[in-house]
Amino acid sequence: MKKWILLLAFATGFAQKSDEEQLKAIYHQALTNSKSYTWLEYLSNSIGPRLSGSEGAQKAVEYTKAQMEALGVFDKVYLQEVMVPKWVRGEKEEAYFKDGNKKVSVPICALGGSVATSKKGISAEVVEVQSLKELEVLGVEKLKGKIVFFNRSMDHSQIEAFRAYSGAGDQRRAGAKEASKYGAIGVIVRSLNFRLDDLPHAGNTSYGDLPVEQRIPACAISTNGAELLSKKLKANPKLMFYFKQSCFQEEDVLSYNVVGEIKGSETPENIMVVGGHLDSWDLADGSHDDGAGCVQSMDVAYIFKNLGYKPKNTLRVVLFMNEENGGRGGDKYEELSLKNKENHIFAMESDSGGFTPRGFSFEADDASFEKIVQWKSLFEPYLIHYFTRGYSGADIQDLTSKRIVKAGLRPDSQRYFDHHHASNDTFEAINKRELELGAATMTSLIYLIDKYGI
């Protein structure tokens, strides 16, 4: 018995040492021989914004497909057709309020999916609220003919920035739909951002099944603008606010998910997915959201190639289209997966920016999660300490299989919302080393999943 215990201990120690060496090699490759930063520089600076249905989105599809083909690591690179919405911002938005005889301009941007104002714009008194529920209390009597100003900020007491974002997001997503029920003629939403600045942050708003003729225009106002407007409303509740936007919705257009596949050497029927979303908002080039996640996912395959590592299970790099204003890329991938009766054992998404990686959030059964947590010590030399249950990502959230583990890369989130959906989400905000550390961290987890299973 002692002999077997010693042999088992030796084998376990050998495997641990082997994994330590493999992770060390992965991080070395990522930090010395990565392509993610170069890919992202081109995607951001040569292609630019990539809103679904736009010319930029199509160029990004063509570029990333060509780059994956050029790697020579994939058994096949292909496109999945998906019909996506085409929303167009139109001319630059305009907004101001009157402070006595003085006209005070404030920075706004139309929320994605919003309808336009009239060509002359709209002007009305403003009612400031902190929640959707407050609309019920005020009712038609106090809201009809008014512009509703949702001024609830992200909760600064939250350490996890994404919790603060989620807690304030309903006013952007559903504010216009709910305010229209009470006769409001427009909506202003405080930008979802911890920082006080002059940058309005976009993002999608939804009218649900509300008839087109009942939809009202919705815009985001910068945090500085929101603070100023709130201050002036306290001094003058009858203040008149004007805004104008010319956005419009066109017919759906054909776009694509970009997929690169390495066939598994032992169990090719088991599929592992890693990806991000290729589309971005139109105010900037979307380097953090989510160019970073796309190039990190591509780098996983490149790192494996440089290490001579052939996955046992099939590995797919998937660059999803239309996460920002519809989620149709993720829906299409799941639809085809079900149609083809595919078996996914693992899916990972990187859609939280290119900042320093801290760990992962997992959607997993108890046994798989306990197994994965045992690998945490392998990541600690790289200051990766966050292994918790939680949300994985929008594009993989609906992916189903008989038994699957999903993971979301979790970088440091404190600076993310300074850039999220705003005009400063640009390549200049990317740190090369942080981006590469994220790619290494993703590759390391995929290696362990591939080797040990779920």
N, C-alpha and C positions, 0 to 999 in steps of 0.2 A: 504493500500500500504506500509506504513512504517513497519507494522508487517512483511510482506513478505520480505521486504528488510533486516530487522534484522535477520529473519530466514535464508535467503540466505547467509548473511555475517557470521552467526554462523556456518552454514554447511560448507562454504568454509574454514573458520578458523579451523574447526574440521578436515577436510580432510588434510589441510596443516600440522597440528600438527601430525596427524596420519602418514603422509608420512615422516615427519622429524624423528619420532620415528622409523619408519621402516628402513630408511636409516641408522640411528644410530645403529640399531641392525645388519644390514648387514655388516657395517664396523667393528663392534665389532667381529662378527663371523669370518670375513676374517683375522683379525689381531691376533686372539687368537686361532682359531680352523680351520685353513686352511690346505689343503693337497697339494697345488700347488708346494710349495718349495720341498717337499719330492718327489712328482712325477717327478719334473724336475731334481732333483739330480740323480734319477735312469735313466731317459731317457738320460741324458747327460753323466754320468760317467759310467754306466753299459752297455748302448747300444752304445752311441757315434754317429758318423756321420750317416746321414740317407738319402743319395742321392737316388733318385727314382731308383727302380730296384735293390738296393743293399740288402745285408743281414741285415744291420742295419735298413733299412726302414721296412723290413718284421718283424723284432723283435719289432720295435716300434708299428706296427699295433697290434701285438699279446698282447703286454704289456698294451697298452691303452685300448684295448677292455676288457681285463681281469679286469683292474682297474675300469672301468665304470660298469661292471657287479657286481663287489664286493661292490659298493656303495649301491646297493639295492634301488636306487631312480628311476631308469629308468624303464618304462614299457617294453621296449625292447632295446637291443643293437645289432647292426648288421653291416655287412660289405657291401659296395657297390663296386663291381668289376670295375676296370678301368685299361686299358692297358697303360703302361707308357714307356717312352724312357729309355734306359739303356746306359748311357755314362760312360766310365771308364777312369780315369786319367792316369793310367799306372805308369811308373817309375817317380821319382822326376825329375822335369825340371831342365835344366841347361842353364845359360846365362852369357855371358861376352863380353867385348869389349877390344880392344888393345889400350893402352895408351903408345905410344912409344914401348918399348920392354916388358912393363908390362901388364899382363893379369888381368883385373879388373872384378871380378864377381859381378853380381847384382841379387837381388831376383825377380823371376818371378813365375807365375803359369799359366797353360793353362786355357783359358776361356772355360766355359762349352759349349759343342757342337762343339768345335774346332776340326779340323783335326790335325793329327800329322805332324811333320816335317819328313824328311827322317831319316833313322836310324843314319846317320852321322850328322844330324842337318843341319841348313842353316846358311850361312854367307854372308852378303852383306852390302853395304853402307846404311846409314839411312837418311831418309828425315823426318824432324820434321814438324808437322802441328798442327793447333789449331782447325780445324773444318772439317766436311765432305765436305763442299763447296770448301774448299781450294784444294781438290783433283782435282776438275774440272779445276781450274786455272793452276795447275801444269801439268796435263795431262799425257799421255803415255810417252812423250819424257823425262820427269824428274822423272817418277815413275817406269817405267819398269825395272824389275830386282832388285828393291830396297825393303828395309823394311820400312814401314810407321810407324812413331812414333806419335801417338795421345797424345798430352801433354796438353790438356785443363784441368785445375783443376776445382774442384767444386767452385762455386762463394762464396767467403768468406763474401761478403757483405749481403748475404741473411740471415735473422734471422731464417726463417723456413728452417731447414736443408734438408727436403725432396724436397723443391723447388730447392735447389742447386744441389741435387743428380739428379733430373729429367733433369735439364739444361745441365748436362754433360754426361748423360747416352747414348746418341745416338752413340757416338764414340765406346762404348763397344758393344752395340747391333748390330750395322750395319757397323762398321769400316772395318771389314774383307771383307764383301760382296762388299762394295763400292770400296775399294782399289784394289781388284782383277780385277775390270773392266779396270784398267789402267796399268795392268801388274805387279803390286807389287807381291812379293813372300812371304811376311809375314807381320804381324801387331803386334806392341807393343802398349798397351793402359795404360795410367796412371791410377793407382788405384783410385777408387772413395772414397776419404777419406780426411777430412779436415787436419788431423794430418800428420806431417812428421815422417815417421817410416820406418822400413824395412820389412813390411808385405804386400805382394801382396794380392789383394782382388779379389776373383773369381766373378762369375756372368755369365750369359748366353750370347753367341753371336749367331746371326742368319745369315744363308746364303740365307734364303728365298728359291726360286726355282732354285738357281744356281746349275748347274750340279756338281756332286761330283769332277770330274776331274779339275774343275776350282776353287775349294775352296782352300784357303790358310790358314796356321796356324796362330792362334791369341793367344797372351798371355797378361796377366796383369803384369805390373812392379810396384814395391813398389814406394811410393811417394819420398823417399830418392833416390832410384835408378833413378827415372825420373828426379829429380833435377840434379843429377850428370851427367846423360847422356846428358841432355840439355846443361849443362855447357861445357862438353867436345866437343860437336858438334860445339859449337860456336868457340872453339879454333881449331878444326880440322873437317871441314865439310865432309872430305873423310873417317872419322872413320868407321871401320868395326865392325859390331855387329854380334855375334853368339848366336843362341839359339836352344835348342833341347827339344822336348816333344814327348811322345809316347802314347798319348790318342787315344781312339778309340770308335766307336759307335757299340753296339750290337743290336740284334733284340729287339723289344718291349717285355716287360714282364708283367705278371699279377700282379697287386697290388690292394690296396683297400683304399677307404675312410672309416673312422670309425665313426659310427653314434649311438648316444644314444638319445632315445626319451621318453619324459614325455607327455603323452596324456592330452590335455586340459580338465579341469573339466566342462567348460561351452560351449566353442566354439572350440572343437577339430579340426574343419576343418580349422581354422586359425593357421598358423604355424609361429613361431619365430625361427630364426636360430642364433646361436652364435658359432664361431669357429676360428681356425687358421690352418696353414699348418704343417703337420707332417714331411714332408721331409726337409732336410737341405743340404747345400753344404758339400763336403767331406773333407774340410781342417780342420774342427773342429766339435764340437758336436752340434752347432746351438742352444745354450741356449737362446740367444736373438731372433734369426731368424730361426725357430719360435717356439721353444719349449715353450717359455714363453706364447705365445698366446694360445697354445693347453692346457696347464695345467690351465691357467686362465679360459678358457671356461669350462673345466671340473669342476672347482671349483664353477662356477655359480650354477650348479645343486646341488653340495654338500652343499653350503650355504643355498639354498632354503630348502634342506632336514633338516638341523639343525634348521632352523627357523620354520619348519612345514608349509611352504608356498607351496601351490599347485597352479600352474599357471592355469589361466582360458583358455588360449590358449595353443596349443601344443608347447612344447619347444624341439628343437633339438640342441644337441651339435654335431658339425660336425668337424672332424679332416681331412682336405683335403690332398690328396696326389698329389705331382708333381707340386706345385706352382713354384718352382725355375726354372725348365727347360722344361716347357710345358703347365702348367695350366690345365692339363687334369682332375684333380680331381674336380675342379670347373665346368668344362664343363660337366662332367658326372653327377654331382648332378643336374644341370639345365636340362639336357636331360631327366633324370628320373622324375624330377618335372613336366615337360611338359607332358610327357607320362602318368603320373598318375593324371594329371589335378589338381595339388595341388595349394592351395592358400596361398602364403607367405605374411604376413603383415609387417614383420620386419626381417632384417638380420644385424648382427654385426660381424665384423672381428677385431681380435687383431693381427697385423703383423707389429708392429713398435717398438718392443723391450719391455723389462720388466722394463723400467725406470719409474720414478714417473709419474703417470697419470696427464694430464693437462685438458683433456676434450675429445671432439668428433668432427669429421667432418661428415656431413650428406648429403645424397642424398635424397631429399624429396620434395614433392609439397609444395606450399606456406602455405597452411592451417596447414599441419602437422608440418612444421618447426616452425611456429609461436607458435603452441601448445607446442612443445618441449622446445623452448627457455624460456617459462614461468616457466619451472622446474629448470632453472639455479640456482636460489637462494637456492634451496635445496642442491646443490653441493658445494656452496661457503664455507661452514664451513670446507670442506675437500680440499680447495684450488684448486678446479676444476672450471675453469673459461672460458675454450675455447669451445664455442658452435658456430660452423660456418658451412657454406656449403662447400662441397669439397668431395674429393675422399674417398670411403669407404674401398676398399680392392680388391685385384686381384681375389680372389676365389669367391667373391660374386658380382663382377662388372656386370656379364652378367645374374644374376638371375632376372627373370621377373615374375610378377604377375599383376593382374588387377590394384592393388594399393599397393605399397610397399615403406617402408622407409628403407634406408640402412645407417649404421653408421660404422665409423672406430674409434677405440680407439686411442687417440693421447697422448702418453706419451711425456715427455721432450725429444727432439730429438738431443740435442747438442752433446751427447757422442755416439749416436747410430752408426754412420758411422766409429767410431774408431774400431768397431768390425764386422760390416756388411760384410759377405762373406769372412772373414779372419780367420786365424788360432787361433786368440785370442777370438773368439766367443765361450767362454767356461763357464762352471758353475761358475767358480771363479769370473766372471764379473757380476754375478747376485746378487742384493741386495734383501734379503728376504722380507723386509718390503715394498719396492717399488713394488715388484711382487704382494704381497697381496693387496696393495692399488689398483692396476690395476684390480684385480679380483673383489674387492668390488665395484669399479666404474662401471664396466660392469654389475654386478648383479643389481645395483641400477637402471640403465637405463632400463634394461629389466623388472624389477618390475613395473616401471612407465608405460612403454609401455603396459605391460600385464593388468594393472589395468585400464588405461584410453583409450587405443586404439590409433589409428592414425587418 
